[in-house]
Amino acid sequence: MSSYETYSVRRKDREPLVEWMKEALTSAGCTILRSSPPDRAPFRITFETRMGERLGVIAYAFLANTEPTKNRPQDEHRFQIKYGSKDGRLHEIWQDPYELYTTLFFGINLTDDFFVAADPVLHSPTRFFISLEFKEQNVREILDTGWTSWERPRLSRSQDEPVEVLVGGRKDDFLRFVRFERAAKGLDPGHRQLLAEKMAQSSSLVLPELAADATRRPRLEPPHAIAEELELSQAEILDLIQSAPRLKMAVRGWVAETHLERALRQVPGVEDCMRVEEEGGADIRLSYRGSRPLAVECKNVLRKPMADGTIRVDFQRTRASKADACSRFYAASDFDMVAACLHSFTEAWEFRYALTRELDPHKKCPGKLSNLVRLDDRWQTEVERVLQAVAAI
């Protein structure tokens, strides 16, 4: 197991959090195999489920409460994200490169036995001695219905910060939470919330919309090379993907780009359409009716629309350079057009298209594009119109 930074914490303050997690797991039929001392954070717990599955968590766990705070709303709950000394530096939220351990980043309310969790990938790196807030209405929904999710309101927070999806649950939802974070690692906010909603409908991580009826499964012949390499039938490979949440989510991450490439290849006049395996570059390159190579970026929309029904696009990088906060945002020169995948909203692999040069500029970062992107009349259903416009430049 690779090393991660730990912090000295007061046993008296943190031991109740560790005991709460252990009790939640044992109540779900799990056997605790090992637990790190509660005076060192984050907390490591390994356990075995009643089905014999061995799992482990690295828990960045904090105390959630509703103590009144000056100049803050009366209906606000929060947990303080703080370990160690207040040194002002950025701290990495560790992720296991071998994926044996699942990282959790959350607050626990010991009085009412519920938790609220944030995306550990989105919060890395983080400063300590900061606060994460949520509302009384979120707490009421957790206590009334159990497992739930919502988009954290920006309120007075910077509009430049990424959209953040929080999940919450009661104590008996804790094992579900562990399984959720195993599957959700690295997902965009829209699909993180979609996965959370699917988990609310199912007692397991086998997502119902992807389940296949074996009696209707088509024959897939001749055998694919990967089937021969793995010495499994194609049906067994599909069943494996279906039964392994982390594998399914990894596959899903590539599916939007695959559907986009397929759709673009079918457009008359499109040539040399191919995926680009380049870190930080556009997702697809193509030519249109003899044009120069055109770069296309595929972005996902968010799960929840605005109050008026307008769909929003998750249009920024998850992480920014520590030295340049504006590096989170895209420049118009990064790609020629954007394809917004609507799957997390409609649960169908469909797209809307827009010219990059027609998107709004960022108000604070010269040369960058605004991260506040709505699907308005600049976005087209028919990709040919956008391709004609960009090829003419």
Summary of the structure (lengths in Angstrom):
residues: 393
radius of gyration: 22.8
end to end distance: 52.3
largest distance: 70.0
contacts: 1138
relative contact order: 0.09
helix: 30%
strand: 27%
